[in-house]
Amino acid sequence: MEKRKLGELTVSAIGLGCMSMSQGYGEADRSESERALHGALDAGYTFLDTASVYGVGHNETLIGEVLRSRRDEYILASKCGIINRDGKRGVDGTPENIKRTLDESLQRLKMDYIDLYYLHRRDKNVPIEESVGALADALKAGKIGHIGLSECSSKTINRAHKEYPICAVQSEYSLWTRDPEYKVLDCCRELGIGFVPFSPLGRAFLSGVVRNIDGLEATDMRKNMPRFVGENLDNNLKLVDAFIEIAKGYDCTPAQLALAWVLAQDPHFVPIPGTKHLKFAEENAKAAALEIREEDLAKAGQIFGEGAVLGERYHPTQMISLDPDD
């Protein structure tokens, strides 16, 4: 797979989001997760993404156990700041929590160093300078290599970057989630910060395989996401059906076309589609080599243009933890 510059890092053009191997989209299978992780490296992925909160530590433990012998083959990103205590989700960006979480992550990962470490969400009760200062201390101590932010506004990014250089910003971005286009993308370009789109396949919706929520497992997070229910779903299915027609003209899957669209937006974007299946990891990797005509990329963007997609991207209880631009 081709490589891209992500701030000061050089990584595969497409990374692997590992969350679903531990939570979010129903039960995962350990043996299939092992196959997916090893198969991803074999397919050319050199950028893996996890977080301390994924499976409440399970995801980091999985990576640490499965890929311990291949540590020199990939750049690892993990995150701190979102907490899950007694089943309740929250945000804690205090220096004390950042230090504690990082040390626990390193133990689970069986590593003494994490290449890229994100603040998973901004803690609105803690100045961003304090959170980034704690990350800078960890960097100077040799525990992390680069600092990242996730789902932060351009204002927060600017303040953080003044405290210590930020390597990458991770936010949800895809054909049907374009929020970062408002201010965040320009901010990253101006500061030389890499951008990592997560959920670039719209939580599999853009792949065309999700037609209703009835077939999803009880623990699947999409059951509580407004875009996947009721009239919102009916509207959004019409959009994806029009998008699928474009993919047919290239003999590629809709998922591959959705990734090709993201890659075409900027040479410094590194999307991280998540999967728990080897088949889809291999399929997604091939998107990096697709050549799509500009007019068809533009057409795809217009299908999901402003006002076309109905429904918020998260349940209201999760929307409150975001840090949107005004």
N, C-alpha and C positions, 0 to 999 in steps of 0.2 A: 504494500500500500504506500502511496505517496506520503511525504512528510509535510508538516506545516509548522510555522513558528507560532508559539503560544507565549507571548511575552518573551522571556529569555529562554524558554524551554523549546525543544524540538520534539514533536510527537507525531504519531500517525494522524492522518487527516480526519479520521473518525475514531473516536474513543469508545470504550465499553462502559455503559452504566450498569452497575452490579446490584442495585437495590432490590430488583425483583427476585433475586436469588434468596432473599430473606424476608421480604414483606411486600405489601402493596397490591399484588395482583394474584392473590390466591396462594395456595401451597406450592412450595418449590421442592424439587427432588434433588437430594444431595449428589447422586451419581451424575445426573444430567448437568448440574451446576459445575461439577468437576470437568466434565467433557466440554462445556461451554467456555470455561476459563482457559483451559489448555488449548482448545481449538481456536480461541480468539487470538492468542499469541502466535499460534501456527499460521493464522490467516493474515498476520501483519499488524495487528493492533499493538501499539506500544504505550497506550494511555488508558489506565483503568481508574474508575471513579467509585468511591464508597463514602461512608460517613459513620460516625460513631453511633448515630441513632438508628441506622438501618438494622432492623431486627434486634434492637437494643444490644448492639455489640456482635450479633451473630454474623453479619456480613464481613466485618473486619476479621473475625476469627476464621471464617471460611477461606478468605484470601490468604491469610497467614499460613494456614495449614496446607492448602492445595498448591500454592505457587511459591512456597518457600525456596525450593531448589532453582527457581527461575527468576529470582529477584532482579538480576541484572538485565533482564529483557524488557522491562517496562517502567514507565513513569507512573507513580501512584499518587492519586489525589484523595484526600479524605477531608472531613469537615467536623467542626465543633460548634456548639452554640445552641442547637436544638436539643432539648432534654425530654426524656420520657420517664417520669417518676410516678410510680404507683398507677401506671396506665394513663397518666395525664400528660399531655404535650405542653411544653412551654419553651421559653427562650431565656438563656442565661449567657450573657456575653461578658461576665465579670472576669478579670484576670485570674482569679482563683479557680473558677470553673474551667477556663481555657487550659490552664496548666494541668489540672487534674484529668480532664478529658484526654488531652494529648498523651499523657503518661499511660493512661489506661489503653488508649488506642495502640500505642507502640507495643505494649505487652500482648494484646490480642493479635496484632499483625506479625509478631515475632520479628520486629525490625527495630533498629535504633535510629531510623531516619525516614521521614515522609517527604517526598519530593515537593508536593504542593498541598498546602493546608489552608482550607477556607474557613472563614466565619460563616456558618450556614445561614444564619439570619441576624440582622442587626437587632441588638437589644435596645429598645427605646428608653430603657431606664439607665443605660450606661453610655457615656460619651464614646463615640466610635474611636476616638483617639486612644482611650484606655484599652479597648479590646485589641486594636491593632498594635498598640505598644506591647501588650502581652505576647502577641504573635511574633513581634520583632525580637523580643527577649528569647523566645524559643528558637528563632532562626540563628541568633548570635550564639546560642548554646549548642548549635549543631543538630537540633532535633528535627528541624524542618528546613527545606531548601528555598521555598518561595511562599509568598502570602497571597491568598485569594479572598474574594468576597462573593457571596451568593445572594441573589435577589435584592440588591441594594439600588437605591436611587442614584442619579448622577451627582446630586449634592453630597450624599454620603461617600461616594467613590472619591470625589475630589478632596474631601476632608481627610479621608483615610490615606490617600496617596501622599498627602503632605506630611503625614505622620511617618510613613514608611512606604517605599515603592510597592505598589500592588502589581503582581504578575498577571493575574487573570480574574475575570469576573464571570460568574456562572448565573444564568437566568433562563427561565423557560422561554423558548423561542422556536417558532415553527411557522408553517404556512397559516395555521389558525390561531397563533398567539404571537402578536407582533408588538406588544407593549414596549420592549426595549428600543424600538425604532424611534420612539418619541424623543428621548434624550440620552439614554444609556449608551447606545452604540456610538454616537458622536463623541461622547465623553471618553470612551475607551480608545477610540482612534486618536483623539487629541493627545492622550497621555501615553500612548504606546502600550496599552494594556490588552492582553489577549481576551477573546470572548468565547465562552463555552456554552452553547445552547443545550439545555437539557430538555427532555421530552420532545425532541425534534420530530417525532412521529405522532405527536398529539395523543400520547398514551395508547398507541396502536390504532387510533381512530383513522388516521390518514392512510393506514395500510389497507383499509377496506374490510377488515375481518370482523370488526365489532359492529353488528347491526342492531343489537338490543342488549339490555343488561340481564335478561332472563337466564342466559347461559353462563353468566359470570359466577364465580364462587362467592359464597357469603361474605368472605373477608376481602373481596376485591374493592379497592378504594373508589373505583369508578362508579360504583352504585350510589355514591353520595356526591358525585360531581354533577353540577347543573347541566353541563353540556351533553351529558349522556342520558338524560331523562326527558320524558314527555314531548311537548311540542318543540323544545330545543333540539332534541335528537332528530325528530322528523325533518326539521329544517336543515340541520347539519349533514344528514345523510344525502340530501339532494346535492349539496356542495361536493361531498367526497365522490359521489357517483360521476359528477362532471369531471372531476380531477382524474378519476380512473380512466376515463376515455383518452386523456392525454398519454398516460402511461402505456396504454395499448399500442400506441404508435411507435414506441421505442422497444417493445419486447422486454420490458422491465417490470418489476413489481411496483405498485403504488408507493410502497415504503422506500424503495430505492430512488424513485423520482422525488419524493419528499425530502430525502437527504441531499440529493443532487441540488435541489433548489436552495437549501440552507448553505451548502458549500459554495454555491455560486454568488452568494450575497457579499462575501468578503474573503480574501485569501487567508485571513487570520482567524476565521471562525473554525472551531473544532467541535462539532456536535458529538454528543455522547448518547446515542440511542441505547436504551436499556433492554435487556432480554435475559431470560433464564434458559434459553434453548440454543444449542449449538447451531441448528439449522438457520436461525434468524441472525445469529452473529456472523455467520459466513455470508449470508445473503446481503446484510447491511454493508459489509466490507466492500462488496463489489460496486457499491454506489459511487465510490471515490473515482472510479474509472469511467463513469458515464459521461457522454457528451450530449448535452441537450441544447437545442436551438434556443437562442435568446427569446424569440417570440413565444415559444412554448413555456419557458420559465416565467415570462411576463403574464401569460394567460393563466398559469397556475396561481400566481400571486393575485390576480384580479378576481378569481373565483372566490378566494377567501379574503377579499378586500374589506375595507373598513365598513363595519355594520353588518356584514354578511353572516358572521358566526353568532349564534345565539347562546347565551348562558355564560356565567362567570366560570373561570377555570378551576376554582376551588370552592369547597363548601365554605359558607360564611365564617365558620369557626377557624378556618385556616387563612382566610383572606386578611384577617386582622393582623397577622404576623408579618405581612409584606411591607415593603418600604417604597411605595410608589412615588414617582415624580409628580409634583403639583401641576 
